[in-house]
């Protein structure tokens, strides 16, 4: 990973937490099945916007408040609370269309350009260096943390009403082109109706960063009436929305809540998915595995159900069986970094360190921002006696968490153990330089 790579990653992630309270910890929910489902919902909108559906990730922030934002051309962040409150795919696609419009309309580019000459740019640069994408708790969560240290950081995501109006109009155009009911945007805005009357501390973050107005709401409602709901077939988006929301709520809500609503989506496989997750969280492994085996029987070529089975087996310490399940997921979808990381983790737990190292390196080459994978990779290198590589991966993991002091310690150790001038040595040097620059800024 070069220093330029770290800087680009910072632009993708760090500013996304500019509206957070100081020192407030935030987490990304990283799950291969959920991210794939969201990508399928987003695909027609991104295509209509002229954006690459394979490049622009839809990432879920583990936060119950209602918010969504973009900080670069590479990712759209949506709070779990907002997805949980949505009723249909069109609502989610409306949010994605609106945020994609901020990208295509150049709103982010102008801000970054303006900040380049502002006195606050130095402080903002410090925030950009404090990147976090390391593993948090279980179930694929990845932890991120950043404090709102300056007015520039807090204001970065605050769109003007002119930008909002522009994004609304462009987003509606994307929805129409994609054959998505425009009423989805109206329904999203109705979630926020009345928020502007509240004090800022009580408003949902979306309202603070995307100012509403009566005129804006009226315009959106007029778009919905004018265009109607003459949409194309939405069955594919509806299904993947049900998968994403079903898995998200099964992860976050009480198992009893999920089991009482297990079939509400109308899809048998989604019902079994939710049942398996709820039973697993209830520590009823037998029922959880029975449900996941039933869903695999329904969709034997779906890698994400094997991934879920592997997770259940891993968390019940059936490591060899978990490796088999994760291996099947990888065979069906070999270029998914999260699936490769799960396979490597299971192989490592089952004692197959050499195979684990290969799988984890493949995962890193696909998505180096997965902190859980980096932790496992450093363990695999340590077990195979490659202390320099273990120190390098640990340094990169700390750098991604924003712990640049710790990153520097391990990077310095790595440079003393790795061959001078080699690729890994250069990566260690990059982390060391980033650590030293951060230390200099602290002393100013």
TATA-V527311 format. One record per residue. RES is the residue in one small letter. SS is DSSP state (h for helix, s for strand, l for the rest). PSI is psi as a letter, one per 20 degrees, with the letter a starting at -180 (999 if undefined). OMEGA is omega in degrees with one decimal (* if undefined). Layout:
((RES:SS:PSI:OMEGA) (RES:SS:PSI:OMEGA))
This chain:
((x:l:p:-179.9) (x:l:r:176.7) (x:h:h:177.7) (x:h:h:177.1) (x:h:g:177.7) (x:h:g:-179.0) (x:h:g:179.7) (x:h:g:178.1) (x:h:h:179.0) (x:h:g:-179.2) (x:h:h:178.7) (x:h:g:-167.5) (x:h:g:-164.8) (x:h:g:-176.7) (x:h:i:-178.6) (x:h:i:-179.4) (x:h:k:-179.2) (x:l:h:180.0) (x:l:i:-179.7) (x:l:q:174.4) (x:l:q:180.0) (x:l:p:176.2) (x:l:j:178.7) (x:l:p:179.6) (x:s:p:-179.4) (x:s:q:179.7) (x:s:q:168.9) (x:s:p:174.5) (x:s:o:-179.2) (x:l:o:178.4) (x:l:p:-174.3) (x:h:g:-178.0) (x:h:g:-179.3) (x:h:g:-179.6) (x:h:h:176.8) (x:h:g:179.3) (x:h:g:179.1) (x:h:h:178.7) (x:h:h:178.4) (x:h:h:176.1) (x:h:h:-175.5) (x:h:h:-169.3) (x:h:g:-178.4) (x:h:h:178.2) (x:h:g:-178.9) (x:h:h:176.8) (x:h:g:178.4) (x:h:h:-179.6) (x:h:i:-177.7) (x:l:k:179.2) (x:l:q:-179.0) (x:l:o:179.2) (x:l:h:178.6) (x:l:h:-177.5) (x:l:h:-176.3) (x:l:o:-179.8) (x:s:q:169.9) (x:s:o:-174.2) (x:s:q:-174.9) (x:s:p:175.3) (x:s:p:-178.3) (x:l:n:-177.1) (x:l:p:-176.2) (x:l:i:178.9) (x:l:r:-176.8) (x:l:o:-179.5) (x:l:q:171.9) (x:s:q:-177.3) (x:s:r:171.1) (x:s:q:174.9) (x:l:j:176.9) (x:l:a:179.1) (x:l:j:-169.7) (x:l:i:-174.2) (x:s:q:170.8) (x:s:p:-177.9) (x:s:p:178.9) (x:s:p:178.7) (x:s:q:178.5) (x:h:h:179.6) (x:h:h:179.4) (x:h:g:178.6) (x:h:g:-178.3) (x:h:h:-178.8) (x:h:i:-176.7) (x:l:q:-177.2) (x:l:i:-174.3) (x:l:r:-178.0) (x:h:h:-177.2) (x:h:h:178.2) (x:h:g:178.0) (x:h:g:179.2) (x:h:h:176.3) (x:h:g:177.9) (x:h:g:179.3) (x:h:g:178.7) (x:h:g:-179.3) (x:h:g:-179.7) (x:h:h:175.4) (x:h:h:178.5) (x:h:h:175.7) (x:h:h:177.9) (x:h:g:-173.7) (x:h:h:179.6) (x:l:j:174.3) (x:l:j:-177.4) (x:h:h:-178.9) (x:h:g:-178.7) (x:h:g:-179.8) (x:h:h:-178.8) (x:h:g:179.8) (x:h:h:178.4) (x:h:g:-179.7) (x:h:h:-179.2) (x:h:h:-178.4) (x:l:h:-179.2) (x:l:j:-178.1) (x:l:q:178.0) (x:l:h:-178.4) (x:l:i:-174.8) (x:h:h:-179.5) (x:h:g:178.1) (x:h:h:178.4) (x:h:h:177.4) (x:h:h:176.5) (x:h:g:179.3) (x:h:h:-179.8) (x:h:h:-179.4) (x:h:h:-177.2) (x:l:m:-177.1) (x:l:q:177.9) (x:l:p:174.0) (x:l:k:-177.2) (x:s:r:-175.2) (x:s:p:173.2) (x:l:c:-179.5) (x:l:a:-176.6) (x:l:a:178.3) (x:l:k:172.3) (x:l:j:178.5) (x:s:q:175.5) (x:s:p:-172.5) (x:s:p:174.0) (x:s:q:179.4) (x:s:p:173.7) (x:l:q:178.3) (x:l:q:175.4) (x:l:n:-169.1) (x:l:i:-177.4) (x:l:r:178.1) (x:h:h:179.8) (x:h:g:179.4) (x:h:g:-178.0) (x:h:h:-175.0) (x:h:i:-171.7) (x:l:g:-175.5) (x:l:i:-175.8) (x:l:o:-179.6) (x:s:q:173.5) (x:l:r:178.5) (x:h:h:176.8) (x:h:g:177.2) (x:h:h:179.7) (x:h:g:178.4) (x:h:g:178.8) (x:h:g:-179.4) (x:h:h:176.8) (x:h:g:-177.4) (x:h:g:-179.8) (x:h:g:179.2) (x:h:g:176.5) (x:h:g:178.4) (x:h:g:177.1) (x:h:g:-178.9) (x:h:g:178.9) (x:h:g:-179.3) (x:h:h:-178.9) (x:h:i:-178.8) (x:l:k:-179.8) (x:l:p:179.6) (x:l:p:-179.4) (x:l:h:178.1) (x:h:i:177.2) (x:h:h:179.0) (x:h:h:176.8) (x:h:g:-178.1) (x:h:h:176.6) (x:h:g:-177.4) (x:h:h:177.3) (x:h:h:174.9) (x:h:h:-174.0) (x:l:j:-177.6) (x:l:p:179.2) (x:l:i:-176.9) (x:h:h:-176.0) (x:h:i:177.5) (x:h:i:-179.5) (x:l:q:173.1) (x:l:q:-173.0) (x:h:h:-177.0) (x:h:h:-179.0) (x:h:i:-179.1) (x:l:q:170.5) (x:l:q:-176.7) (x:h:h:-178.7) (x:h:h:-179.0) (x:h:h:179.4) (x:h:h:-177.7) (x:h:h:-179.0) (x:s:m:-172.7) (x:l:p:177.6) (x:l:r:172.7) (x:l:q:178.2) (x:h:h:-179.8) (x:h:g:-179.7) (x:h:g:179.1) (x:h:g:178.3) (x:h:h:-179.5) (x:h:g:179.8) (x:h:g:178.1) (x:h:h:177.6) (x:h:h:176.2) (x:h:g:-177.3) (x:h:g:179.3) (x:h:g:-175.8) (x:h:g:-175.6) (x:h:h:-179.0) (x:l:a:-179.2) (x:l:k:179.1) (x:l:m:-176.4) (x:l:r:172.4) (x:l:a:-179.8) (x:l:o:-178.3) (x:l:j:-172.5) (x:h:h:-179.6) (x:h:g:178.9) (x:h:h:-180.0) (x:h:g:-179.5) (x:h:g:-176.4) (x:h:h:173.0) (x:h:g:178.9) (x:h:h:178.1) (x:h:g:-177.4) (x:h:g:-178.9) (x:h:h:-179.5) (x:h:g:-179.9) (x:h:g:-179.5) (x:h:g:-177.8) (x:h:h:177.0) (x:h:h:177.7) (x:h:h:-170.4) (x:h:h:-176.1) (x:l:r:178.2) (x:l:q:178.6) (x:h:h:180.0) (x:h:h:177.5) (x:h:g:-179.0) (x:h:g:-177.4) (x:h:h:177.3) (x:h:i:-176.4) (x:l:k:-167.9) (x:l:h:-175.8) (x:l:j:-172.1) (x:l:h:-178.2) (x:l:h:-177.5) (x:l:i:179.6) (x:l:p:-176.4) (x:h:g:-178.2) (x:h:h:177.4) (x:h:h:178.3) (x:h:g:179.6) (x:h:h:175.4) (x:h:g:-178.2) (x:h:h:178.2) (x:h:g:180.0) (x:h:g:-179.2) (x:h:g:-178.9) (x:h:g:179.9) (x:h:h:176.7) (x:h:g:178.8) (x:h:h:174.3) (x:l:j:-178.6) (x:l:k:175.4) (x:l:n:-172.7) (x:h:h:-178.4) (x:h:g:179.9) (x:h:h:179.2) (x:h:g:-179.7) (x:h:h:176.9) (x:h:g:179.5) (x:h:g:-177.8) (x:h:h:175.5) (x:h:h:177.0) (x:h:g:-178.9) (x:h:h:175.3) (x:h:h:176.9) (x:h:h:177.7) (x:h:h:-175.2) (x:l:m:-172.5) (x:l:i:-179.8) (x:l:j:-179.9) (x:l:o:-175.4) (x:h:h:-172.1) (x:h:h:175.0) (x:h:h:172.2) (x:h:h:177.6) (x:h:g:177.7) (x:h:g:178.5) (x:h:g:177.9) (x:h:h:178.2) (x:h:g:179.7) (x:h:g:-179.6) (x:h:h:178.1) (x:h:g:-174.9) (x:h:i:171.9) (x:l:j:171.8) (x:l:k:173.1) (x:l:m:-164.3) (x:h:g:-179.6) (x:h:g:177.8) (x:h:h:178.0) (x:h:g:178.8) (x:h:h:177.5) (x:h:g:-179.4) (x:h:g:178.5) (x:h:h:177.1) (x:h:h:176.9) (x:h:h:177.3) (x:h:g:-179.0) (x:h:h:178.1) (x:h:h:179.7) (x:h:h:-178.2) (x:l:m:-170.6) (x:l:i:-174.6) (x:l:k:177.2) (x:l:o:-176.1) (x:h:h:-179.3) (x:h:h:176.7) (x:h:g:177.4) (x:h:h:179.7) (x:h:g:177.6) (x:h:h:177.7) (x:h:g:179.2) (x:h:h:179.7) (x:h:g:-179.8) (x:h:g:177.4) (x:h:g:179.4) (x:h:g:-179.5) (x:h:h:-178.6) (x:l:i:176.0) (x:l:j:179.4) (x:l:m:-170.2) (x:h:g:-177.8) (x:h:g:178.3) (x:h:h:178.8) (x:h:g:-179.7) (x:h:g:178.3) (x:h:g:-179.6) (x:h:g:-178.0) (x:h:h:175.5) (x:h:h:175.2) (x:h:g:178.0) (x:h:g:-179.0) (x:h:h:-179.9) (x:h:h:179.9) (x:h:g:-176.3) (x:l:n:-176.4) (x:l:i:-175.9) (x:l:j:-177.5) (x:l:o:-175.2) (x:h:h:176.9) (x:h:g:179.0) (x:h:g:-179.5) (x:h:h:177.3) (x:h:g:179.4) (x:h:h:-179.3) (x:h:g:178.2) (x:h:h:176.9) (x:h:g:-179.6) (x:h:g:177.7) (x:h:g:179.4) (x:h:g:-178.8) (x:h:h:178.8) (x:l:j:175.5) (x:l:j:-179.4) (x:l:m:-172.0) (x:h:h:178.4) (x:h:g:178.4) (x:h:h:177.7) (x:h:g:179.0) (x:h:h:179.1) (x:h:g:-178.1) (x:h:h:176.9) (x:h:g:177.6) (x:h:g:179.9) (x:h:h:179.0) (x:h:g:178.1) (x:h:h:178.7) (x:h:g:179.3) (x:h:h:176.1) (x:l:i:-178.3) (x:l:j:179.3) (x:l:m:-170.8) (x:h:h:175.2) (x:h:g:178.2) (x:h:h:178.8) (x:h:g:-179.6) (x:h:h:179.1) (x:h:g:-177.7) (x:h:h:177.7) (x:h:g:178.4) (x:h:g:177.8) (x:h:g:-178.8) (x:h:g:-178.8) (x:h:h:178.4) (x:h:i:-177.0) (x:h:h:-176.4) (x:l:q:178.8) (x:l:p:-177.8) (x:l:p:178.4) (x:l:i:179.1) (x:l:r:178.7) (x:h:g:177.6) (x:h:h:177.8) (x:h:g:177.7) (x:h:g:177.5) (x:h:g:177.4) (x:h:h:177.3) (x:h:h:179.2) (x:h:g:179.4) (x:h:h:179.8) (x:h:g:178.0) (x:h:g:179.0) (x:h:h:178.9) (x:h:g:-178.9) (x:h:h:178.2) (x:h:g:178.6) (x:h:h:179.5) (x:h:h:178.1) (x:h:g:-179.7) (x:h:h:177.7) (x:h:h:-176.1) (x:h:i:-179.1) (x:l:999:*))
